[in-house]
Amino acid sequence: MKPKIICIVGASGSGKTTLTKHVPASLVPTLVSYTTRPKRENEVDGQDHYFVSEEQMPDKSEMLAYTKFGGYHYWTSVSQAKTCRACLYVIDEKGLMNLLENYDDQFDIKTIKIKCSDETLKCRVDESRLQRDRCRVIIEDKGFDKIIYNDGTLEEFINQGINAIKELL
């Protein structure tokens, strides 16, 4: 049986990281990606991302998925995913396309898209992140296994997300 990767995709501020922080690791662990971007306020190295320099980037053959977004590199190693029976992975659309193209034969890849209204996003992230998101690759909704919405309460969103994850496991 191939290891399962449940990919969580959505715009900046949609709730990808929030969801993964509320999913019990006993249900399914979350892969922590590497990035060359600076650490944001309240982020923890090794928990939110592994924050590294470009010089510390491995060869692309060792990367499970790779994307360059907002001028910074993001990736997870193949070895991280192979150690889990199943895991969650926060990824953007370009990285998801890369993952599906290169590793669909080695992993059972499932997808969840998180959506929320423009008004909600404007309350959560600054204009520069909204502008940056306008340039990202978009995959049509029908390309995802599950779609969940994050315009209600945190509790509603987390319950939707955990239920979707359980269905995909």
N, C-alpha and C positions, 0 to 999 in steps of 0.2 A: 504494500500500500504506500502510495506516495505521500510525503508530508503535505499538509494543507496550509495554504497561506490565504488568509482573509484580508484582502486589501481594502482600506478605508480611503475614499477619495472625496474631495470637496474643495470649495473655495476657501481662501484664507478667512478664518473667523467662523467657518461653518460649524465647527465643533468636533473635528477629527480627533485632536489630541484630548479634548475633554472627554469624549467617549472612551477612548482607550484607557484613560486614567481611572475610569469608573468600572471597567470590566475586571472582575476578580482574576488575578493571575492563575488561580486554581481552575478557572473555567478555560482560559486560553491566555498565554503570555503575549506580550507585545514586543516585536523586534524594535530595537533602538537603532535608528539610522545615524550615520556619520554625516557631518556637514562642515563646510568651510566658512559658513556665515558666522558672524559674531553672536555670542550668547545674548539673548534678550533678558530684560529684567525678570527676575523670578524663575528663570530656567535653571535646571540643574544638569551639569555635565554627567553623562552616563545614564540619565533618567529621561530627559527630554530629547537629547541628541548626544552624540559624542562630538565635541567641538574640536576640530583639528585644522591644521594648516594644509595648503595645497601640496606641500612637500611630503606630507604623510599619507597622501592618497595611494592606494594600492593600484596594481595593474587592473585594467577593466575586466580582465578574465576572472578576477577574484570577486567581482561585484555582482550581486544578485540582480540589482536594478540600479540604474544610474540616471540622474537628470541634473541639468543645470537650470536653475530657476532664480530669477532676480540677481543674476551675476554670481551665484554661489553654487557649489557642487553638493549633491546629496546622493547617498548610496547606502546599501546594506550589503554585507558580505554573504556569499553563498554558504559559507560554513555556519553562520548564525542561524539561517533558516533550516539547514539540514539537521540541526541538533534538536528540533522540536517536532512532535507529532502533528501539532497544529499551532499556528501563531497568527497574530494580527500584525498588519503592517500599514502605517500611514504613508501614503504615496501620492504623487500627482499623476495626472493622466499620461504625461509623456513617459514617466517611469513605469507606469502600469503597462503601457504598450510595449516597452522594452522588456519587461518581465515576461509578458505573454509570448512575445516573439522568441525569446531566448531560452525560457525555462519551463514552458508549458508541458514538456515531456517529462520533467523531473519533479514537478510539484502540481498538486491539485489546487488551482488558483480560483478563488471565489472573490466576488466584488460587491462592495456596498458603497453607494454614493449618498453623501449627505447634502441635502439642499435646504436653503432657507432664503427668505425674501431679501431683496436689495436693501430694504429699510433696516432689517435686522443686521445685515452685514455692516452697514454704515455706522451702526451703534457699537460694533465690536472691534473694528479695525480702522486704522487711519487711511487717509486718501491715497497715500503712496502704495500701500498694500492692495487697495482696491484697483488702482491703476495697473499695477503689476499683474494682477489676476486677469485683467482684460486681454493680456497677451498669451495666456496659457492655452495649451491644446485642450480641446473639449471633445469628450466622447458622449455620444447621444445616450439618453437615459436607457434605451432598450439594450445597450451594451453591458448593463449591470445586472447582477443577480438580485440585488435588493436596493430599494431606494427608501431612505428615511428622511423625515423632515424635522427641522430644528427651529421652529418659530414659536413653540409653546414653552412650557416650563422645563427646567432642567430635568426634573423627575420624569416627565413624559418622554423627553428625548432619550434619556439613559435607558428607560424601560423598552422603548422601541428598538434602540441599538442592541441591547443585550438579547432581546427576542430574535432579532434578525441574525445575530451571530450564532445563537443556539440552533436556529433552523439550518444554517450553513455548515455547522459542525456535523 
